Each structure stands twice: as C-alpha cells, then as structure tokens.
Amino acid sequence: MKYSTIAVALACITSIEAFVPFQQTQQSVSALAGSIRSEVALVDERTGKPTGTSFLPDDAIERGSQGNAIEKFKFAKDGTSAWKDVYEYAAKIRAGELNWEDVEKGDMDNRLKFVGLLHRAKRTPGQFMMRLKVPNGIVNSDQMRFYADSVEKYGPNEGVVDITTRQNIQLRGVKLEDAPDIIDGLHARNQTTFQSALDSVRNMVGNPLAGIDDNEMVDTRELCNALNDLVSLDPVTGTRGNPMWGNLPRKFNIAVSGNRDDYAHTHINDIGLQPCPHAETGEMGFNVVLGGYMSIKRVAESIDSNMWIPADRNSVVTLCEAIIRIFRDESERKDRQKARLMWLVEKYGVAEFKNAVMREVESYKRGVTIQNSQPAPTGDYERRDLSGIHKQPDGKYRVGVLVPAGRLHPADCRTIADVADKYCDGEIRLTVEQNIILPNVDVSQLDALKKEPAFKSGSRFKLTPGNIEANLVSCTGAQFCGLALIETKSNAEQLVDALEEKWSVDKPLRIHWTGCPNSCGQVQVADIGIMGAPAKKLDPETGKNKAVPGCNIFVGGRIGEDAHLAIEPDYKNIPLDLDDLLPIVENILVEKFGAVPKKKRKRDVLKKLVGMA
C-alpha cells in the first residue's frame, strides 16, 4: 500500500513538531530546506513511504552525514529501502538476472539487516541468519512448523533454528531468493523480521510465565505486543516496518518484567521495567531502570532513573516512545561504541534526563504522569527455576523443556509442535535461557506427556534436567558467526555433559558461553561465563607453545532482584580443550558452588566398564 500525499505530509509534520529535541529552537527545526536535508531521500518513491531519515531533525542528519561508516551508508541509502529491496533482489535472482554476489555490498552486509537478514559472509557466503520478532517469546505450533519448513531445504548443518537470549527465534541458512516467501509467511502468521537487527529496537522480552504465574505482578503479554507494534508496525498503512524508527543511532533493547524473579533481565537492557506497587495508592506500576548493555568496549548495568509509571498500556508505550525518540535524535552518531542509551543518560545526568523524558511525555498530551521511583518490594524472595513441572494458579501445569544450547533442527521443531498441539493447545513459550515452556497442561495429561517419545531417555529434550545442564546458554559461535573466536554450542554441550555426569549442585547453575567480547551469550550475568579468547598450549612435537582456541572465564554474575555483573574474568587464556578446561571449571564448581561428586550406582559403573553405558 502506498502512502497518500497527505499521509506523507502528516508524517513530516509529526516528525517536525513531536519528535525533535526540546533544546532545539523552532527556528532551527523549521529549516527543512537545508543543504544536508536536501541531499538525502525523504520518501521511498517505490512505496511512497517516508524514509527513516525523514523523521530526523536537521541536527541529527548533519551529525549522521559526518558520522561513522554505517551512518554514512544509511544516509547514502536509507535502511528502510531494504523493505522493498529484498523483494526486488529475490525476484531477479529467481529470474536468473542476478547472483547474490552481484548485490551491492552495502545492501548485502548491512541494509538487509533492516529486514532481519544478517549475511554470514565468512562462514556461509550467500546465506543469511534471519532474525524474527517474537514479543514476550510466545509462539504457536503452526509458526514452529513454518520455521522448520523454511530452513529444512538448507540441510542438517546449515538449516537450523536457534532460540535466543531475547526469547526470540533465528532461522539459519536462508538464501536471499527465498527471503520474501519466508517474510510473507511470517506476516501471515502475525510475526515479522522487519527492524529486528542493526540499528533497530530489538525483540521485546517479557515474563515467560505471563498469565500463568502465581507470583505475577503484571501480565507482560499485552505490553510486549504493544511495544512491538510501536516500533515495527506502520501506523499509516498497518503494515510491518515503521519508518519513524527506521534510523536509530544503534540497537535498542527493552525488557518488561512481570514479577520479582525478573526473568526478563531488566538490568542489561536500555529500558528495564521492574514491577512495583505505588507506596501510597497500591496501584501496580513499574520502576524504570535505564542503560544496561553489553559490548566489546563496555559492559554496563542499568541505573535507577527515579521514574515510576502505572502498569497500563498507554503509560508504558508513551514512556518508551519518549525515550526512544530522544535516543534517536540526540544520541551519538560518530562513535558507535558510545551510541547506546547509557552514554546519553550520562551526558545529560540522570536527573536532567528524567526531566527531558517528562517534558517529552507531557508534549504527547496522553494523560501519562511520571512519578518518582517507588520502594521496591522487600522481604526474602528466592528466584524460581523455569525448568521442570510446576503447578499453575488455575490448577493446570507448566512444563519446562530443556533445549540444549537453544538449537533446534527441523525435526525438533515439528516434534515440539506436535506435543504442543496435543497437550497445550499449540502454545509454546521461549525463555532467555534458550529453553521452552509448555503451558496449561491438564493434570490428567501429565503422565502421558512424560511418556512422549520426545522426552524418552536419550532424547535431546529433557523434562527434568540436572541443575548443571538446565540453564546452559550459548551464542551462535564460530559455526555461523564471523566474529566468534571459538565454536560455542558443541563445546558448551560437551562441557556440561561431563560436569553433569560427575558433579551434583544443590541449586540450578547458570553456565553461559559466548564466542567473542560482544557477549551475545551474556557471560557477565552467569554463575560461570566462558568467553572465547586466544590461548597457547605446548605442542609435544615441537616443544613450543602454539596458538589454540581458548577462553576467559567469568565467575559470580547474578540475576533477579540481586543482579550483579561479573565485569572482569577470573581466569584468562585457558585452552578450550576439555582436558584443560574441565579441571578448572570443576574446581570453580566445588569452591564457589559447593559441588559434590555424584554417587554412582554399581550397575552403571559396571556398564561403563564393559562399554554398555
């Protein structure tokens, strides 16, 4: 659907009056005919949609045009152009008029990220990881089968599906000529890939127990969906891809927590909404924390903004919109390492940033009021584990399913879909631990579910995993990611299998793996975090040290109400070979987490001796 002339004019007026920084004068704002603005595209002529750049004030355009390399290519050709380009490129490839090698490099490696396509040039040239948006991590069996159908053609090694640390789905191996069919199939299923990567607002993380939680303070499902629509649904056409947020300075993460467990990990998000009742009225709302993020240069825990809002849709959407607008127009566009919200908050100062947000919210005239932070709930509270089988408030049960390292093959997707159809009306929930929850299982069906072939001994999926393996998290690793220094998923599974066989701990342990310092695997929040790093090991043939895959080990990260980031590694440059790594991790388990050797049954020992186990 094309924008009408009136709609384009309305979008431009909105961008002028409602989305410019307060410190700019009206005179500077009205100077739309400036030389810089006249050189950038304000409308995509093919669709009639305004570009992401068209919503920026002149100051942001000027800074961006002189900014880093990614800013320059966004201003040379708007990222929102990918919403149309992906269809045109695919059609030409299918018609034999174009090869993927002929696609402009700026599009192939960068702009196509605005439709969720990330080219894996180093590992699988010509193939992409396709990232979705799955607000609150809730999918259904039909969607799960569609994921399987979409990647199966790419083979067992490349055609896989990953659950991410943002309750999200990533499809592996996708080719450009196939992308439009996948995008259209997702849109038909009320999902999208648009604005899921590069300088976009990423997937909305919520409470995986929303609506079935006996400790629930806020149901996060509606709020996550509303925020997802805010950033990725065009309000004019009703189609996916919202140009208003099509040119952010950097990625932006939002987490909405629904209970004191903080399953959403608000402390490592740009905006974290932590449920908290108002001290005087008792009205349920959110304390707002800001600026949490992880990167190669800096890891920052979110800070208290001294803001509280009611936990209603209007207040949540309005607050987040205001903060994203300020971030979009005022944040750094030269040094990408400083183009995250924390840097902007620090530039303002927390108190003055709060004032800027309050002024912005007031300008929208939606009746939203921001108050000071409220006293957080007190009293002892132990964070609950999501694995295993647990009773819901309505008498039904939620069933946590271990998905090792978050990796699913097409057959796995279909198996989970079949089980979900049979026992929980097709609903499947994803966790930031890269596992699955099957909600709303009748007590009368629990025994049958436990006996499903999907969960039999030897299956990848487990209903009652051990405390060491249950919360294993791993980034993609060197199998697909060109930034990773090591392969993570296979090594992660190998390590926890060895630990689980030998050691017992009295509470769930969190072991995270990440392939590089960007920390997509979030090692700083883990009990034990393993990050890819260089290492050396003695070569017995030469008698000299040689470079080998290695890691740094972080210890003592925490999540939940008492969240804490382990910023510096406790061990550095450890060879990744299991013979080298395992003893060190075992020592950490014993000294820091009270691990004790497992008692083995005599028959298991005998079986192992004769090669039967």
SULHUJO-V438243 format. One record per backbone hydrogen bond with DSSP energy under -0.5 kcal/mol. CO is the residue of the C=O (numbers start at 1). NH is the residue of the N-H. If there is no record, write none. Layout:
co nh
CO NH
CO NH
This chain:
co nh
4 8
5 9
6 10
7 11
8 12
9 13
10 14
11 15
12 16
13 17
14 18
14 19
21 24
25 29
26 30
28 31
30 32
31 34
34 38
35 39
36 39
36 40
37 40
42 51
43 45
44 47
44 48
47 3
49 44
52 55
53 56
57 61
58 62
59 63
60 64
61 65
62 66
64 67
68 72
69 73
70 74
71 75
72 76
73 77
78 81
79 82
80 83
81 84
81 85
82 86
84 87
84 88
85 89
86 90
87 91
88 92
89 93
90 94
91 95
92 97
92 98
93 96
99 102
100 103
104 107
104 108
105 109
106 110
106 111
107 112
108 119
110 113
111 114
112 115
112 117
113 116
113 197
114 195
116 118
116 131
117 119
118 129
119 121
120 124
124 127
126 176
127 120
128 130
128 174
129 118
129 131
130 171
133 192
134 137
135 138
137 139
137 430
139 428
140 144
141 145
142 146
143 147
144 148
145 149
146 150
147 151
148 152
151 154
152 155
154 158
155 159
158 160
159 410
160 172
161 408
162 170
164 167
168 164
169 132
170 162
171 130
174 128
175 178
175 179
176 179
176 180
178 182
179 183
180 184
181 185
182 186
183 187
184 188
185 189
186 189
186 191
187 190
192 133
193 196
198 200
199 248
200 202
200 252
203 205
204 136
205 256
206 208
207 210
209 212
212 214
213 216
218 220
220 224
221 225
222 226
223 227
224 228
225 229
226 230
227 231
228 232
229 233
232 234
232 241
234 238
239 234
241 243
242 245
243 246
252 202
253 270
253 271
254 205
255 257
255 273
258 217
258 218
259 262
262 265
265 268
266 269
267 302
269 292
270 291
271 255
272 274
272 289
273 257
273 275
274 287
276 285
278 282
283 278
284 311
285 276
286 309
287 274
287 289
288 305
288 307
289 272
290 303
293 300
298 295
300 293
303 290
307 288
308 371
309 286
310 312
312 316
313 317
314 318
315 319
316 320
317 321
318 322
319 323
320 324
321 325
322 326
323 327
324 328
325 329
326 330
327 331
333 68
334 336
335 338
336 339
340 343
340 344
341 345
342 346
343 347
344 348
345 349
349 353
350 354
351 355
352 356
353 357
354 358
355 359
356 360
357 361
358 362
359 363
360 364
361 364
361 365
362 365
369 371
371 308
381 383
388 400
390 398
392 395
396 392
397 441
398 390
398 400
399 438
400 388
401 436
402 404
402 462
403 406
404 407
406 163
408 161
409 412
409 413
410 414
411 415
412 416
413 417
414 418
415 419
416 420
417 421
418 422
419 423
420 424
420 426
424 427
426 141
428 139
429 437
431 434
435 431
436 401
437 429
437 439
438 399
441 397
442 445
442 446
443 446
445 449
446 450
447 451
449 452
452 455
453 456
454 461
456 459
462 402
466 470
467 509
469 472
473 513
477 480
477 481
481 484
486 478
488 492
489 493
490 494
491 495
492 496
493 497
494 498
495 499
496 500
497 501
498 502
499 503
502 598
504 596
509 471
509 511
510 512
510 527
510 528
511 473
512 530
513 475
514 532
515 485
516 519
519 522
522 525
523 526
524 566
526 557
527 556
528 512
529 531
529 554
530 514
531 552
533 550
535 548
537 546
538 540
539 543
539 544
544 539
546 537
548 535
549 576
550 533
551 574
552 531
552 554
553 570
553 571
554 529
558 564
559 562
560 563
564 558
565 567
571 553
574 551
577 580
577 581
578 582
580 584
581 585
582 586
583 587
584 588
585 589
586 590
587 591
588 592
588 593
589 593
589 595
590 594
596 504
598 600
601 604
601 605
602 606
603 607
604 608
605 609
606 610
607 612
607 613
608 611
